[in-house]
């Protein structure tokens, strides 16, 4: 059985009406009209279902005078489900070829003249790279740490990082100062992109993820609302930012370069008065959000509060009143005026 027929059979039987029709035909051959009457279906509907079943090879038809008589292809119904689902060796081979090709490209990208240039940032690619180091270990043999370093250094200078990652990913095991690679049925390292990590590696990954989360919480940049002010005519532009420090650097750089792309009116005055006559200042820092808070809504509400307070529209500023009114009418973005 070919893969195409296997898929067609599964699709053809994935319908309640077609299952009922097949069950009837397994009893005896029938006309379209007889099937329609028996199952309370329109003849056009029955014809549609029979076509699907015939394409899958589950039924066949023959002419009797002016009518088509359908019967079940009984030998096919003796096929086991195991035979159907395993009828795609070509697809399996194709998938394996794709995986091998992907591995080859990764290795060509990160290795030059037999040495690793840098570690991939993507975890899946990193596992492929680390696998090359793991294969240096003879399965079951125990290596002291200096010997491990000697295996790694010909491929990469930072042997400490590679050694630690190999243990973290479960590709090699460690007991005190001894390291070894466990042998599998395939002779490959324990951990590959398709094999789940052992519990110890998962625990370390979890601990690492928690440390990363805490670091992000402690080092989250200040969010809030800022203004750009024209010292000559007093006009202001008010906007919110998730990173006030980064936005300050970016906006001041744009002013010095004389190129503002986010506001035509501000660009016009910048060209007339020059960058020295503009200043950047923070109006308010948003209190650190709690888990589950909608940061976008909080920032928008804070920005609308300051826009309502300072009215940076028309002659007083560079913001759009229409944009302000549109945002103010959005759910959860009503400004709180103090």
C-alpha positions in Angstrom: 0.0 0.0 0.0 1.3 3.4 -0.9 1.3 6.4 1.4 -1.2 8.2 -0.8 -3.7 5.4 -0.6 -3.2 5.1 3.2 -4.0 8.8 3.6 -7.0 8.6 1.3 -8.4 5.6 3.3 -8.1 7.5 6.6 -9.7 10.6 5.2 -12.5 8.6 3.5 -13.5 6.9 6.7 -13.3 10.1 8.8 -17.0 10.7 8.2 -20.0 9.3 10.0 -22.2 9.0 6.8 -19.4 7.3 4.8 -18.9 4.8 7.7 -22.6 3.9 7.6 -22.5 3.5 3.8 -19.5 1.2 3.9 -21.2 -0.9 6.6 -24.2 -1.3 4.4 -22.1 -2.3 1.4 -20.3 -4.9 3.4 -23.7 -6.6 3.8 -24.5 -6.6 0.1 -24.2 -4.6 -3.1 -26.6 -1.7 -3.5 -27.8 1.0 -5.9 -27.3 4.7 -5.1 -31.0 5.2 -4.6 -31.2 2.2 -2.3 -28.4 3.6 -0.1 -30.0 7.0 -0.1 -33.3 5.6 1.1 -31.7 3.4 3.7 -29.8 6.2 5.3 -32.2 9.1 4.7 -29.7 11.0 2.5 -30.1 12.8 -0.8 -28.9 10.9 -3.8 -26.5 13.7 -4.6 -25.0 13.4 -1.1 -24.7 9.6 -1.4 -23.0 10.0 -4.8 -20.5 12.5 -3.3 -19.6 10.0 -0.5 -19.4 7.1 -2.8 -16.9 9.0 -5.0 -14.7 9.6 -2.0 -14.8 6.0 -1.0 -14.1 4.8 -4.6 -11.1 7.1 -4.8 -9.7 5.5 -1.7 -10.3 2.0 -3.1 -12.8 1.1 -0.5 -15.7 0.5 -2.9 -16.1 -0.2 -6.6 -19.0 0.0 -9.0 -20.4 -1.8 -12.0 -23.1 -1.0 -14.5 -26.4 -2.9 -14.5 -28.5 -1.6 -17.4 -29.0 2.1 -16.6 -27.9 1.9 -13.0 -24.6 1.8 -11.1 -24.3 -0.9 -8.5 -21.7 -0.4 -5.7 -20.0 -3.0 -3.6 -17.4 -2.9 -0.9 -13.8 -3.9 -1.7 -13.8 -6.6 0.9 -10.1 -7.7 0.6 -9.0 -4.1 1.5 -11.0 -4.3 4.8 -8.8 -7.1 5.9 -5.9 -4.7 6.1 -4.9 -3.9 9.6 -4.6 -0.5 11.0 -0.9 -1.1 11.6 -0.4 -1.8 7.9 -2.2 1.5 7.0 -0.3 3.8 9.3 3.1 2.2 8.4 2.5 2.6 4.7 4.7 5.7 4.3 8.4 4.7 4.4 9.2 7.2 1.6 7.9 10.0 3.8 9.9 8.8 6.8 13.1 8.6 4.6 12.4 12.1 3.3 12.0 13.5 6.9 15.3 11.8 7.9 17.0 13.4 4.9 15.6 16.8 5.8 16.9 16.4 9.4 20.4 15.3 8.1 20.5 18.3 5.8 19.5 20.7 8.6 22.3 19.2 10.8 24.8 19.6 8.0 23.9 23.3 7.4 24.1 24.0 11.1 27.6 22.4 11.4 28.8 24.2 8.2 27.6 27.5 9.7 29.2 27.3 13.1 32.3 25.2 12.4 35.3 26.4 10.3 38.3 24.2 9.5 37.1 21.7 12.2 36.8 24.3 15.0 33.7 25.9 16.5 33.7 29.6 15.9 30.8 30.4 18.3 28.0 28.8 20.1 24.5 29.1 18.5 22.0 31.1 20.5 19.1 28.9 19.4 18.8 25.8 21.6 18.0 23.3 18.8 21.2 24.4 16.9 23.2 24.4 20.1 22.3 20.7 20.7 23.5 19.8 17.3 26.8 21.5 17.9 27.2 20.0 21.4 26.6 16.6 20.0 29.9 16.9 18.1 31.7 17.3 21.4 29.8 14.5 23.0 30.9 12.1 20.2 34.5 12.6 21.3 33.7 10.5 24.4 33.8 6.8 24.2 30.6 5.4 25.7 31.0 4.0 29.2 34.6 5.2 29.6 35.2 7.6 32.6 37.4 10.7 31.9 39.1 12.9 34.5 38.4 16.6 34.1 41.9 17.4 32.6 41.3 14.7 29.9 37.8 16.2 29.2 39.4 19.6 28.7 41.9 18.0 26.3 39.0 16.5 24.2 37.2 19.8 24.0 40.1 22.3 23.4 40.9 21.1 19.8 37.4 22.1 18.8 36.8 25.2 21.0 38.9 27.2 23.4 36.3 27.8 26.1 36.3 24.2 27.4 34.7 25.2 30.7 31.5 26.4 28.9 31.3 23.4 26.7 31.9 21.0 29.6 29.2 22.6 31.6 26.7 22.6 28.8 27.3 18.9 28.0 26.5 18.0 31.5 23.5 20.4 31.7 22.0 18.9 28.5 22.6 15.4 29.7 24.9 14.5 26.9 27.6 13.4 29.3 27.3 12.5 33.0 29.4 13.7 35.9 30.3 12.2 39.3 32.8 14.4 41.2 35.7 15.0 38.8 34.8 12.1 36.5 32.8 12.4 33.3 31.4 9.8 31.0 28.9 9.3 28.1 26.3 6.7 28.5 25.8 4.4 25.5 22.4 4.1 23.8 21.0 1.6 21.4 22.0 3.8 18.5 25.4 4.6 19.9 24.5 8.3 19.8 24.8 10.7 22.8 22.0 10.5 25.3 20.5 13.9 24.5 19.7 14.9 20.9 17.1 17.4 19.5 14.6 14.5 19.3 15.2 13.0 22.8 13.8 14.5 26.0 16.3 15.8 28.5 16.8 13.7 31.7 15.1 15.0 34.9 18.4 16.5 36.2 18.8 18.6 33.1 15.2 19.7 33.2 15.6 20.8 36.8 18.7 22.8 36.0 16.9 24.4 33.0 14.0 25.3 35.3 16.4 26.9 37.8 18.2 28.8 35.1 14.8 30.0 33.7 13.8 31.2 37.2 17.1 33.1 37.7 16.6 34.7 34.3 13.0 35.7 35.2 14.2 37.3 38.5 17.0 39.1 36.7 14.5 40.5 34.2 12.2 41.7 36.9 15.0 43.4 38.8 16.5 45.0 35.7 13.4 45.9 33.8 13.9 49.4 32.3 11.7 52.3 33.5 8.5 52.7 31.6 6.4 55.9 31.4 5.6 59.1 29.6 8.1 61.6 28.1 7.9 64.9 26.3 10.0 66.6 23.6 9.9 70.4 24.1 10.7 73.2 21.7 12.4 75.9 23.8 11.7 78.6 21.2 7.9 78.4 20.9 7.1 76.1 23.8 5.4 73.4 21.7 5.6 69.9 23.1 5.2 66.3 21.9 4.0 63.7 24.4 4.4 59.9 24.1 4.8 56.8 26.2 7.6 54.3 26.2 8.4 50.8 27.6 12.1 51.9 27.9 12.5 55.5 28.8 16.3 55.4 28.8 16.5 53.7 25.4 13.9 56.1 24.0 15.8 59.1 25.3 19.0 58.0 23.6 17.1 57.3 20.3 15.1 60.5 20.2 18.1 62.7 21.1 20.1 61.0 18.4 17.3 61.7 15.9 17.2 65.3 16.9 21.0 65.7 16.5 20.8 64.1 13.1 18.0 66.5 12.1 15.7 63.7 11.0 12.3 63.0 12.7 10.2 60.4 11.0 7.4 60.0 13.5 5.9 63.5 13.4 6.0 65.9 10.3 5.2 69.0 12.4 8.1 68.3 14.7 10.4 67.7 11.8 9.4 71.1 10.3 10.3 73.0 13.5 13.5 71.0 13.9 14.6 72.0 10.4 13.8 75.7 11.3 15.2 76.0 14.8 17.8 73.3 15.0 18.4 70.4 17.5 19.9 72.7 20.2 16.5 74.2 20.8 14.8 70.9 21.7 14.9 69.1 25.0 13.8 65.6 26.2 12.3 65.1 29.6 10.4 62.4 31.5 7.0 63.4 32.7 6.2 60.4 34.8 7.5 56.9 35.4 4.9 54.1 35.5 4.8 52.2 38.8 6.2 48.7 38.3 3.3 46.6 36.9 1.9 43.6 38.8 1.6 40.1 37.2 -1.4 40.1 34.9 -1.5 43.9 34.3 -2.1 45.1 30.8 1.1 47.3 30.3 -0.1 48.7 27.0 -3.3 50.0 28.6 -1.5 51.4 31.6 0.9 53.3 29.4 -1.8 54.6 27.1 -3.9 55.7 30.1 -0.9 57.5 31.6 -0.1 59.2 28.3 -3.7 60.3 27.8 -3.6 61.8 31.4 -0.6 64.0 30.5 -2.0 64.9 27.1 -5.3 66.0 28.7 -3.3 67.9 31.3 -0.9 69.7 29.0 -3.0 69.8 25.8 -0.1 69.3 23.3 -2.4 70.1 20.3 -2.4 72.8 17.6 -0.3 75.8 18.6 0.6 74.2 21.9 2.1 71.0 20.6 2.8 68.4 18.0 0.3 65.7 19.0 -2.9 64.9 17.0 -6.1 65.7 18.8 -8.0 63.2 16.7 -5.5 60.5 17.8 -5.9 61.5 21.4 -9.8 61.3 21.1 -9.6 57.9 19.4 -7.4 56.4 22.0 -9.4 57.9 24.9 -12.5 56.1 23.6 -10.8 52.7 23.7 -11.7 50.3 26.5 -9.5 50.6 29.6 -7.6 53.7 28.3 -9.6 56.4 30.0 -7.1 58.9 31.5 -7.2 59.5 35.3 -6.8 63.3 35.9 -5.2 64.2 39.2 
